[in-house]
Each structure stands twice: as C-alpha cells, then as structure tokens.
C-alpha cells in the first residue's frame, strides 16, 4: 500500500495537470493572438440557453452559433470567446445571449491559417486563465507528491521500526 501511495498515486495528478495545462495554454495563446486575426461579417443563427442539472445543481450555458464566409467558403462556429464557461447563475448566460440575438450581424474574428476557428470576442478574458492555472496547480501537486511522499513514507517506516514497545 505504501508503494501505491508513494509511487503510483501522484501520477494521475501530474499527468492530468500537465494535459490541462497544455490544452489551457494553447487556448490562452490563441486568445492572445485572436486580437490580430482578420475579421468577417457573420450572422447568428442559434441563440439559446442550455441548462444541465445534476446532483450539484443546474448549470446554465449560452449556446450561440453563427456563420460567416471567408474567401467564398461558408463556415460556422459556436465559440463566443476562449474560456467560455457555464454558471449556476443564469444571468451570466443571459448577458451573452442579449449581446448575440438570432439574426444579429456580428463581426467574426477567424484564425488566418485555419478559418474554421473563430471567436466573436477577441483577446484574453478572465475565464481564459482558469484552465492553465488549474492545470498548473494539479501538475505542481502531483510533482510535489512524487518528491515528498516517498520520503514521508520512508521516514514513517523508519520511525515506526525504531520505536521500542513500552514496558511497565
């Protein structure tokens, strides 16, 4: 059991943290670069609130889909901004829906080398920091566990083996 906790248990934390950090950093970098992306006119064709309920409550998410044309090719996307998130507060989703009603003409920023990737709101928003920070925390905890758990397990086993029983 000590081997499991000292050598195996930390790896999921470290690997999941690194994966989330990598993915979140990629989105963060794209959010930064999106400020300089070319723009095209688009039209919103879906604007509705989606909600999902589970034992933790209900999460509300704005579903906004839009289409746009680049070099004669029609694309569609549903990304408003990098780091979009759902919330237990429906007002957050409603604010987004109010900005992007059905049939609204919108300015779409698209990635020049991959026009199918686009956003309506460019730049780094606060929510774009969540995944990189979350991943960094998990990876750091996993790394620290890999270093310190074996030492702690070894120390506890030497402390216990060197203890003498009490004699009355």
QUISULWO-V517033 format. One record per backbone hydrogen bond with DSSP energy under -1.0 kcal/mol. NH is the residue of the N-H (numbers start at 1). CO is the residue of the C=O. E is the energy in kcal/mol with one decimal. If there is no record, write none. Layout:
((NH,CO,E) (NH,CO,E))
This chain:
((5,1,-2.3) (6,2,-2.7) (7,3,-2.9) (8,4,-1.6) (9,4,-3.1) (11,8,-1.2) (14,10,-2.3) (15,11,-3.2) (16,12,-2.5) (17,13,-2.3) (18,14,-2.5) (19,15,-2.4) (20,16,-2.7) (21,17,-2.6) (22,18,-2.6) (23,19,-2.7) (24,20,-3.0) (25,21,-2.5) (26,22,-2.0) (27,23,-1.9) (28,24,-2.3) (29,25,-2.7) (30,26,-2.3) (31,27,-2.5) (32,28,-2.1) (33,29,-2.4) (34,30,-1.9) (36,33,-1.9) (37,34,-1.1) (40,108,-2.4) (42,106,-2.8) (43,67,-2.2) (44,104,-2.3) (45,65,-2.5) (46,65,-1.7) (48,63,-2.4) (50,61,-3.0) (52,59,-2.2) (54,57,-2.4) (57,54,-1.7) (59,52,-2.8) (60,87,-3.6) (61,50,-2.9) (63,48,-3.2) (65,46,-2.1) (66,77,-2.5) (67,43,-2.3) (68,75,-2.4) (70,73,-2.6) (73,70,-2.0) (75,68,-3.4) (77,66,-2.3) (84,81,-1.2) (87,60,-2.5) (92,89,-1.2) (94,90,-2.5) (95,91,-2.2) (96,92,-1.4) (97,93,-2.3) (98,94,-2.4) (99,95,-1.3) (100,96,-1.2) (103,44,-3.1) (104,101,-1.9) (106,42,-2.4) (108,40,-3.3) (109,119,-2.7) (110,38,-2.1) (111,117,-2.9) (117,114,-2.5) (119,109,-2.4) (120,80,-1.4) (121,80,-3.1) (128,125,-1.7) (129,126,-1.7) (133,129,-2.1) (134,130,-3.0) (135,131,-2.8) (136,132,-2.4) (137,133,-2.5) (138,134,-2.3) (139,135,-2.8) (140,136,-2.5) (141,137,-2.6) (142,138,-2.6) (143,139,-2.6) (144,140,-2.8) (145,141,-2.5) (146,142,-2.2) (147,143,-1.6) (148,144,-3.3) (149,145,-2.1) (152,148,-2.7) (153,149,-2.9) (154,150,-2.5) (155,151,-2.9) (156,152,-2.6) (157,153,-2.0) (158,154,-2.1) (159,155,-2.4) (160,156,-2.1) (161,157,-2.0) (162,158,-1.5))
